[in-house]
Amino acid sequence: MSIDLGTPAVLPADEAERAVLLAAPRGYCAGVDRAVITVEQALDLYGAPVYVRKQIVHNKHVVSDLESRGAIFVEEIAEVPAGSTVVFSAHGVSPEVHRQAAERDLKAIDATCPLVTKVHHEARRFAAEDYDILLIGHEGHEEVEGTAGEAPERTQLVQTPADVAGLEVRDPEKVAWLSQTTLSVDETLEIVAAIRERFPALIDPPSDDICYATQNRQLAIKEIGKDADLVIVVGSANSSNSVRLAEVALEAGAKAAYRVDDAGEIDEAWLDGVATVSVTSGASVPESLVEGVLAYLAERGYPDARAVHTAEESLIFALPPELRRDMKARDAAAAREAGAGSGPSAGA
């Protein structure tokens, strides 16, 4: 995907004028880190194959690496052999998917990001209180499907402000909104404003649904993208938050913005006449891919990147409880075996 607002000058910028700005924070968020580690630990603990419903996170390099270790990615639960181990992706699944997994006697490990799980809890609560739920998000996205599945009879999808005029609810006094966690903050607020104009009694979720990492990365690209000749966003095409970063950069004032999976997708012509390049990455992107982009720029006369810090992130999520339980049991068994092997009669 590329987004371009005009053709850059054909003359190369003087090397003395060149700069590379690197967004901080960028890349892996706590939910993605937890999900990837979950699959890695499941492979170590149970052995290959471990099945994963949908892409564990939206990055083709991460998926390819896990496949090489023995993970098998499937679209639906029906593709997983009965009795096998299956990991649910970071984007979350509906109660129906949990039911299907139980029917097939699968060992299910839920790697749903805890911030997505929070939105699921909110959907169930609003439904229990008999609210109509307006879910802001993109049709077909796994996260939207999972959240809507918590209360399908109460939930309507809203993708744009234009959708609001066609909404029909049972009681205008009992309407609540939720959102996909990876949307543009500004886009979401625009849609919420349109909904509130139509339904003034609209109830907000108890806390902001847009995840902290999405917000932080969007604020960072606004800061380093506003005066950039070129913005490069590292991330896969199906990564909602990566696509949004390119759009946010343009809205902030960047002359051109491109999303690439890795340095191999960069077109050298993009650098014609470019003095300032700003680089960031989506929340499911390994840092090695960013390093590859910086190396590409260095080879073409751009200086070492200067990191621009706009927020600090220290959040860490615990691994799924079912995985932690089995890891604890494994470690306890190993400790007992080691103890038995070092007793008085050991080796006698």
Buried (B, 14 or more C-beta within 10 A) or exposed (E): BEBEEEEBEEEBBEEEEBBBBBBBBBBBBBBBBBBBBBBBBBBBBBEEBBBBBBBBBBBBBBBEBBEEEBBBBEEEBEEBEEEBBBBBBBBBBBBBBBEBBEEBEBBBBBBBBBBBBBBBEBBBBBBEEEBBBBBBBBEEBBBBBBBBBBBBEBBBBBBEBEBBEEBEBEEEEBBBBBBBBBBBBBBBBBBBEBBBEBBEEBBEBEEBBBBBBBBBBBBBBBBBBBBBBBBBBBBBEBBBBBBBBBBBBBBBEBBBBBBBBBBEBBEEEBBBBBBBBBBBBBBBBBEEBBEBBBEBBEEBEBEEBEBBEBEEBEEEBEBBEBBEEBBEEEEEEEEEEEEEEEEEEEEE
